[in-house]
């Protein structure tokens, strides 16, 4: 089965930016996020060995979720000014290396990833590996889809399959949506059911399975815990809103051409050119050693020949 890699560009860039200390290139420009992003990217390519790869980004415009709920992500701090140009640099390097980039006004990268993963599984029967630190992505996990998530800095990662999601969270991947519908999400700043926390949400879903089944069973809940049933009844509208906000879209207006997403050593060769321009020496070595970069090997051979000529050995 072919492997299709889907990278949440914004999530990985933010992690790299906050995980690494300030790093400047020869021109004095800050490049810690750029370096960290491609350090992770090379590691993932080396370990996953995908046949296809796509990187998805958020657009700097409101999405349909802000239209549904004005407070959505309202508490998130403003993006650091030094990160903005680095996002553009990553875009430029990926485009130069001929990796497919997807971003659409009105949708988050999550929605593009959700849509592409469904298309790839349904239409091409491929295995999908999603790379993201956003645990919302776990709702997409199924027999064909896994999520590779950073857990420490930019080096350690964990691969979530259906079994691991259930082991760690006590619920099935698809129940992540209903879990957030009940407990809300402080990061994205939307409420679920007031008074219902993570433990209660998880326990309710273990017993009733889905949000809809839970609300159809309020009489049973009332017999066990009248106070909880009152909270659920009064929070039915906010739970419904939270479910819309939490659900990753799988029908965004995205068209996938499988051939254009195919990757080879040539993509790495083109990355090497950018790494050389930026002075990322360690990434040059990793690109060559781990990904069999033909361009870099030719450059190294040429440099060795020149060195031998200078020493009078040729």
C-alpha positions in Angstrom: 0.0 0.0 0.0 1.3 3.4 -1.0 2.0 6.0 1.8 0.6 9.5 1.6 2.1 12.1 3.9 0.0 15.0 5.0 1.8 17.7 7.0 0.1 20.4 9.1 2.4 23.2 8.1 1.3 25.8 10.7 1.3 23.4 13.6 4.9 22.2 12.8 6.1 25.7 12.2 4.8 27.0 15.5 6.3 24.0 17.4 9.7 24.6 15.7 9.5 28.4 16.4 8.9 27.9 20.2 11.1 24.9 20.6 14.3 26.4 19.2 16.3 29.4 20.4 16.8 32.4 18.1 18.9 31.4 15.0 20.0 33.8 12.3 21.4 33.2 8.8 24.3 34.9 7.2 22.1 37.9 6.3 21.0 38.3 9.9 17.4 37.1 9.4 15.8 34.9 12.0 15.4 31.3 10.7 14.8 29.2 13.8 11.3 28.1 12.6 12.6 27.4 9.1 15.4 25.3 10.4 13.2 23.5 12.9 10.5 22.8 10.3 12.9 21.3 7.8 14.7 19.4 10.5 11.4 17.7 11.4 10.5 17.3 7.7 13.7 15.5 6.9 13.3 13.2 9.9 9.7 12.4 8.9 10.6 11.7 5.3 13.5 9.4 6.4 11.3 7.4 8.9 8.0 7.3 7.0 9.4 7.0 3.5 6.2 8.2 1.8 5.4 7.9 -1.8 3.4 11.1 -1.8 3.6 14.3 0.3 1.5 17.4 0.7 1.8 20.3 3.2 -1.3 22.2 4.3 -1.4 25.7 5.8 -3.9 28.0 7.4 -4.7 31.2 5.6 -4.5 34.5 7.6 -8.2 35.1 7.2 -11.3 34.2 9.3 -12.7 30.7 8.6 -16.3 29.5 8.7 -15.8 28.7 12.4 -15.5 32.4 13.2 -18.8 32.9 11.4 -20.4 30.3 13.6 -18.9 31.6 16.8 -17.3 35.0 17.1 -15.2 33.9 20.1 -13.5 31.1 18.2 -9.8 31.2 18.9 -10.3 34.8 20.2 -7.9 34.3 23.2 -5.0 33.1 21.1 -2.0 35.5 21.2 -1.1 37.4 18.1 1.5 35.7 15.9 5.0 36.8 16.6 6.2 39.3 14.0 9.4 37.3 13.5 7.5 34.2 12.6 5.5 35.7 9.7 8.4 36.0 7.3 9.6 32.6 8.2 6.3 31.1 7.1 6.8 32.7 3.8 10.3 31.3 3.5 9.1 27.8 4.2 6.4 28.3 1.5 9.1 29.4 -1.0 11.4 26.5 -0.2 8.7 23.9 -0.4 7.5 25.4 -3.7 11.0 25.5 -5.1 11.4 21.8 -4.1 8.1 21.0 -5.9 6.2 19.8 -2.9 2.4 20.4 -3.2 1.1 23.1 -0.9 -2.6 23.5 -0.1 -4.3 26.5 1.6 -7.8 27.9 1.0 -9.5 31.0 2.4 -12.2 30.1 4.9 -10.8 26.8 5.9 -8.2 25.7 8.4 -5.3 23.4 7.5 -7.2 20.7 9.5 -10.1 20.8 7.1 -7.8 20.5 4.0 -6.1 17.5 5.7 -9.4 15.9 6.6 -10.6 16.3 3.0 -7.4 15.1 1.4 -7.1 12.1 3.7 -10.6 11.0 2.9 -10.1 11.4 -0.9 -6.8 9.5 -0.7 -8.2 6.6 1.2 -11.5 6.4 -0.8 -10.1 7.1 -4.3 -6.6 5.7 -4.1 -6.7 3.2 -1.2 -3.5 4.6 0.2 -2.2 4.7 3.8 -2.3 8.2 5.2 0.2 9.6 7.8 -0.8 13.0 9.2 1.9 15.0 10.9 0.5 17.5 13.4 0.8 18.5 17.1 -3.0 19.3 17.1 -4.7 16.5 18.9 -8.0 17.5 17.1 -6.5 15.5 14.2 -7.0 12.2 16.2 -10.6 12.2 15.1 -9.4 11.3 11.6 -7.6 8.2 12.7 -9.0 4.9 11.3 -7.7 1.7 9.8 -6.1 3.6 6.9 -5.1 6.9 8.7 -2.6 7.5 11.5 -1.4 10.7 13.1 2.3 11.3 13.8 2.5 13.8 16.6 5.5 15.6 18.2 5.7 15.1 22.0 9.1 16.6 22.9 10.6 19.6 21.1 11.2 18.7 17.5 12.8 15.3 17.9 10.5 12.8 19.6 7.2 11.9 18.0 4.5 9.3 18.7 2.4 7.5 16.1 -1.3 7.3 16.9 -3.4 4.5 15.5 -6.9 3.5 16.6 -5.6 1.3 19.5 -3.3 4.0 20.9 -5.9 6.7 20.8 -8.3 4.5 22.8 -5.5 3.5 25.2 -4.5 7.2 25.9 -7.9 8.9 25.9 -10.3 6.1 26.8 -12.5 6.8 23.7 -12.4 5.9 20.1 -11.0 8.4 17.5 -14.4 9.5 16.2 -15.6 10.2 19.7 -13.0 13.0 20.0 -15.6 15.2 18.4 -18.3 14.4 20.9 -15.8 14.7 23.7 -15.1 18.3 22.7 -18.8 18.9 22.3 -19.2 18.1 26.0 -16.0 19.4 27.5 -15.3 22.3 25.1 -11.8 23.4 24.0 -10.0 26.1 25.9 -7.3 26.4 23.2 -9.8 27.2 20.5 -11.9 29.1 23.1 -15.3 27.5 22.7 -17.5 26.1 25.5 -19.1 22.6 25.5 -21.6 22.0 28.2 -21.0 24.3 31.2 -20.2 22.2 34.3 -19.1 19.1 32.3 -15.4 18.5 32.4 -13.1 16.1 30.6 -13.5 13.1 33.0 -17.3 13.4 33.0 -17.3 13.8 29.2 -15.2 10.7 28.7 -17.3 8.6 31.2 -20.5 9.6 29.4 -19.2 8.7 26.0 -18.0 5.3 27.3 -21.5 4.6 28.5 -23.6 6.2 25.7 -21.3 6.2 22.7 -22.3 9.4 21.0 -23.6 12.9 21.8 -26.9 12.2 20.1 -27.4 8.9 22.0 -26.6 10.7 25.3 -29.2 13.3 24.7 -31.8 10.7 23.8 -31.0 9.0 27.1 -31.3 12.0 29.5 -34.0 10.2 31.5 -31.5 7.5 32.3 -28.9 10.1 33.2 -31.5 11.8 35.4 -32.1 8.6 37.4 -28.4 8.3 38.2 -27.5 12.0 38.5 -30.2 14.6 38.4 -27.8 17.5 38.6 -25.8 16.3 35.6 -28.9 15.7 33.6 -29.9 19.4 34.3 -26.5 20.6 33.1 -26.8 18.5 29.9 -30.3 19.7 29.2 -29.4 23.4 29.7 -26.3 23.0 27.6 -27.8 21.3 24.6 -27.3 24.3 22.3 -23.7 25.0 23.3 -23.0 21.3 22.8 -24.4 21.4 19.3 -22.4 24.5 18.5 -19.2 22.9 19.9 -19.8 19.8 17.7 -19.9 22.0 14.6 -16.7 23.8 15.7 -14.9 20.6 16.6 -15.7 18.6 13.5 -12.9 18.6 10.9 -14.4 19.2 7.4 -14.0 16.4 4.9 -15.6 18.1 1.9 -13.5 21.3 1.4 -13.1 22.4 -2.2 -9.8 20.5 -2.8 -8.8 18.7 -6.0 -6.1 16.0 -5.7 -3.9 15.0 -8.6 -2.0 12.0 -7.3 0.9 12.3 -9.8 1.6 15.9 -8.7 1.9 14.8 -5.1 4.5 12.1 -5.9 7.9 12.6 -4.4 11.4 11.4 -5.3 15.1 12.1 -4.7 14.7 15.1 -7.0 12.6 16.9 -4.3 15.4 16.5 -1.8 18.0 17.7 -4.4 16.0 20.9 -4.7 15.7 21.2 -0.9 19.5 20.9 -0.7 19.9 24.0 -2.9 17.9 26.0 -0.4 19.7 24.5 2.6 23.0 25.5 1.0 21.8 29.1 0.4 20.7 29.4 4.0 23.8 27.8 5.4 22.0 24.9 7.1 25.1 22.6 7.1 23.7 19.9 9.3 20.6 19.7 7.2 22.7 19.4 4.1 24.5 16.4 5.6 21.2 14.8 6.7 19.6 15.3 3.4 22.5 13.6 1.7 23.0 10.8 4.1 19.3 10.0 4.9 17.7 10.7 1.6 20.3 9.8 -1.0 20.5 13.3 -2.5 22.1 13.0 -5.9 22.7 16.7 -6.2 24.5 16.9 -2.8 26.7 13.9 -3.7 27.7 15.5 -6.9 28.6 18.7 -5.1 30.6 16.8 -2.5 32.5 14.9 -5.2 33.3 18.1 -7.0 34.5 19.7 -3.8 36.7 16.7 -3.0 38.2 16.9 -6.5 38.9 20.6 -6.2 40.5 20.0 -2.8 42.7 17.2 -4.3 43.7 19.5 -7.2 44.7 22.2 -4.8 46.9 19.7 -2.9 48.5 18.6 -6.1 47.1 15.1 -5.8 45.6 15.1 -9.3 
